[in-house]
Amino acid sequence: MTHSIKTQGHGEQSRTMKAKKSLGQNFLKSVKAISVIVEAGNIISEDIILEIGPGKGVLTEKLLEKANKVVAVEKDRELVYLLKEKFKNEIEQKKLVLIKDDILEFKPESHGLTAGNYKIIANIPYYITGLIFRKFLESDCQPDLMVLLVQKEVAQRIVAKDGRESILSMSIKAYGSPKYISKVSRKYFSPEPNVDSAILLIQNISKKVFTENKISEKKFFELVKAGFSHKRKVLSSNLKFLFGSQTAQLLGECGIKEKARAEELKLGDWLCLLKP
């Protein structure tokens, strides 16, 4: 059963504050969904959490109960003011570090975050989902794991729920292991968006795939983009631009069928095609 959550301290102000479409604001109000998000993060008392777009602080409150420290990055000046009032004690105790910034401009290293020493747990603005993935997965300051509330269709594509891979799913799987946790209905947001959402967990984040296989990230993504460049064409046709007359031989050596399409390939297949 779910309930609306009221913020403490400045409750009246938070309830009347209107969401800004320009910032992609849709405030989550489901206790159950928040509990599932926090549980998926497997938070221990030593953890440092980076929260993107804390909004009215509903998720922030639960993160603070479990983690050692929460670094919350909020772009909206009015919400920063609200959060400063609501979490005055936690900010004074340095348990919460509240930063007014655009997450795409935010530098984790400048706030004591280092590769693998923090987790990202957030209800993110959906219009920058892809940019957030790129920023943090391609970074040299990668998080240990990510738990994000994203559009349901995006989460399904990332885990290839229909069995068909995509540039997006390969881009995520090259850096970590994505897992679809659960659907969150649009009715549990205020204002209500036009789509349902889902909780997505990405674990085991690293660049081992590239370092252990001695493959550059740039070449990997060039290959994947080429493979998906013309969806109606078979993979061999799309890859001729890169491999020329060697295409058929390379596919055969990697055990890839002659008529295979890019969406049928798993991560290991793409890596095989690039192995020295």
C-alpha positions in Angstrom: 0.0 0.0 0.0 1.3 3.5 -0.9 0.7 6.8 0.8 1.6 10.4 -0.1 4.6 11.6 1.9 4.6 15.0 3.5 7.9 16.8 4.0 8.7 17.9 7.5 9.4 21.4 8.6 8.3 23.4 5.6 5.5 20.9 4.6 3.1 23.6 3.5 5.6 25.2 1.2 6.7 21.9 -0.4 3.1 20.9 -1.1 2.2 24.1 -2.9 5.5 24.4 -4.8 4.8 23.7 -8.4 7.0 21.3 -10.4 9.0 23.0 -13.2 8.6 21.3 -16.5 11.9 22.9 -17.8 13.8 20.9 -15.1 11.8 17.6 -15.8 10.5 17.6 -12.2 8.1 14.8 -11.3 8.1 14.3 -7.5 7.8 10.7 -6.3 5.2 10.2 -3.5 5.1 6.4 -3.0 6.5 5.1 0.3 6.7 1.6 -1.2 8.7 2.7 -4.3 11.1 4.7 -2.1 11.7 1.7 0.1 12.4 -0.5 -2.9 14.9 2.0 -4.3 16.8 2.2 -1.0 16.7 -1.6 -0.7 18.1 -2.0 -4.2 21.1 0.2 -3.2 22.1 -2.3 -0.5 23.3 0.6 1.6 25.6 0.0 4.5 26.5 2.5 7.3 29.9 3.4 5.6 28.4 4.3 2.3 28.5 7.7 0.6 25.5 8.3 -1.7 25.3 10.8 -4.5 21.6 11.8 -5.1 20.7 13.6 -8.3 17.8 16.0 -8.1 16.6 15.4 -4.5 13.5 17.5 -5.1 11.6 17.9 -1.8 13.9 15.4 0.0 11.6 12.4 0.3 14.2 9.9 -0.9 17.0 12.0 0.7 15.4 11.4 4.1 15.5 7.6 3.7 19.1 7.7 2.4 20.2 9.7 5.4 18.8 7.0 7.7 21.1 4.3 6.1 24.2 6.0 4.7 27.2 7.6 6.3 26.9 10.7 4.0 24.6 11.9 1.3 25.8 14.4 -1.4 22.7 15.9 -3.0 22.9 17.9 -6.2 19.9 20.1 -6.9 19.6 22.6 -9.7 16.4 24.4 -8.5 17.2 27.3 -6.3 13.8 27.2 -4.5 14.2 23.5 -3.7 17.7 24.1 -2.4 16.2 26.7 0.0 13.5 24.2 1.1 16.1 21.4 1.6 18.4 23.7 3.6 15.5 24.3 6.0 14.3 20.7 6.1 17.7 19.2 6.7 19.3 21.9 8.7 20.6 19.5 11.4 22.0 17.0 8.9 23.8 19.7 7.0 25.3 21.1 10.2 26.5 17.6 11.1 28.0 17.2 7.6 25.9 14.1 7.1 24.2 15.9 4.2 26.2 17.9 1.7 23.7 20.0 -0.4 25.0 21.5 -3.6 23.3 23.8 -6.0 24.5 22.7 -9.4 23.6 21.2 -12.7 24.5 17.5 -12.4 25.9 17.6 -15.9 28.4 20.3 -14.8 29.0 18.6 -11.4 32.6 17.3 -10.7 32.5 14.4 -8.3 36.2 14.6 -7.5 35.7 18.2 -6.2 33.6 16.9 -3.4 35.6 13.9 -2.2 34.1 11.3 -4.4 36.5 8.8 -6.0 36.1 5.9 -8.3 34.2 3.1 -6.6 33.8 4.9 -3.2 30.2 6.1 -3.7 26.8 5.0 -5.0 24.3 7.0 -7.1 20.7 6.6 -6.0 18.2 8.9 -7.5 14.9 9.8 -9.2 16.5 11.6 -12.1 15.0 14.1 -14.7 14.2 11.8 -17.6 15.1 14.2 -20.3 18.8 13.8 -19.3 18.8 10.1 -18.6 21.2 9.2 -21.4 23.6 12.1 -20.5 23.7 10.9 -16.9 24.6 7.4 -18.0 27.4 8.7 -20.2 28.8 11.2 -17.7 29.1 8.6 -14.8 29.8 5.4 -16.7 32.4 6.8 -19.0 34.0 8.8 -16.2 37.3 7.9 -14.5 35.4 8.6 -11.3 32.7 5.9 -11.7 30.3 5.0 -8.9 30.2 1.6 -7.3 26.6 1.1 -8.4 23.6 3.1 -9.6 20.0 2.8 -8.7 17.9 5.1 -10.9 14.2 5.7 -11.4 13.9 5.9 -15.2 11.2 5.6 -17.9 9.9 2.0 -17.9 10.6 1.6 -21.6 14.2 2.8 -21.2 14.8 0.3 -18.4 13.3 -2.5 -20.5 15.6 -1.6 -23.4 18.7 -1.6 -21.2 18.1 -5.1 -19.9 16.8 -6.2 -23.4 13.6 -7.5 -21.9 12.4 -8.6 -25.3 15.7 -10.3 -26.1 16.8 -7.7 -28.5 19.9 -5.7 -27.7 20.4 -2.0 -28.7 23.1 0.6 -28.7 21.8 1.7 -25.3 21.8 -1.8 -23.7 25.4 -2.4 -25.0 26.5 1.0 -23.8 25.4 0.1 -20.3 26.5 -3.6 -20.3 30.0 -2.6 -21.3 30.4 -0.9 -17.9 28.2 -2.9 -15.6 25.4 -5.4 -15.0 21.9 -3.8 -15.3 18.9 -5.3 -13.5 15.2 -4.4 -13.9 13.9 -4.2 -10.3 10.3 -3.1 -10.6 7.7 -0.9 -12.3 6.5 2.3 -10.7 3.2 3.5 -12.0 2.8 7.1 -13.2 0.1 7.7 -10.6 2.7 7.7 -7.9 4.2 11.0 -9.1 3.2 14.6 -8.8 2.6 15.9 -11.3 1.7 12.7 -13.1 3.9 12.1 -16.1 2.7 10.5 -19.4 4.7 7.3 -18.9 5.3 4.7 -16.3 8.7 4.4 -14.6 10.9 1.6 -13.4 13.7 1.1 -10.9 16.9 0.1 -12.6 20.0 -1.2 -10.8 23.4 -1.2 -12.4 26.0 -3.2 -10.4 29.7 -4.1 -10.8 30.5 -0.9 -12.5 34.0 -0.7 -13.9 36.1 -0.5 -17.1 37.4 -4.0 -16.8 35.8 -5.0 -20.1 38.1 -2.6 -21.9 41.3 -3.0 -19.8 41.2 -6.8 -19.6 40.4 -7.2 -23.3 42.9 -4.4 -24.3 40.1 -2.7 -26.3 39.7 1.1 -26.4 36.3 2.5 -25.4 36.3 4.6 -28.6 36.8 1.7 -30.9 34.1 -0.4 -29.1 31.5 2.3 -29.5 32.5 3.0 -33.1 31.9 -0.7 -33.8 28.5 -0.9 -32.0 27.3 2.2 -33.7 28.3 0.9 -37.1 26.6 -2.5 -36.3 23.3 -0.7 -35.5 23.6 1.9 -38.2 21.0 0.4 -40.6 18.5 -1.6 -38.6 17.0 -3.3 -41.7 20.4 -4.6 -42.9 22.2 -7.6 -41.6 25.3 -7.1 -39.5 27.7 -8.1 -42.2 26.5 -5.3 -44.4 26.8 -2.7 -41.7 30.3 -3.7 -40.7 31.8 -3.8 -44.2 32.5 -0.1 -43.8 34.9 -1.0 -41.0 36.2 -4.4 -41.9 35.8 -4.5 -45.7 36.5 -7.9 -47.3 37.5 -9.4 -43.9 34.0 -9.0 -42.5 32.7 -12.5 -43.2 35.9 -14.1 -41.9 35.8 -12.1 -38.6 32.1 -13.0 -38.1 32.9 -16.7 -38.7 35.9 -16.6 -36.2 33.6 -15.2 -33.5 30.8 -17.8 -34.2 28.4 -15.1 -35.4 25.9 -16.2 -38.1 26.3 -14.7 -41.6 22.7 -13.4 -41.5 22.8 -12.1 -37.9 21.5 -8.7 -37.0 23.1 -6.4 -34.5 20.3 -6.8 -32.0 21.1 -10.5 -31.7 24.7 -10.0 -30.5 25.7 -10.2 -26.9 28.6 -8.2 -25.3 31.1 -11.0 -25.8 30.4 -11.0 -29.6 31.2 -7.4 -30.0 34.4 -7.8 -27.9 35.4 -10.8 -30.0 35.2 -8.7 -33.2 37.7 -6.2 -31.7 40.2 -8.6 -30.1 43.8 -8.0 -31.3 
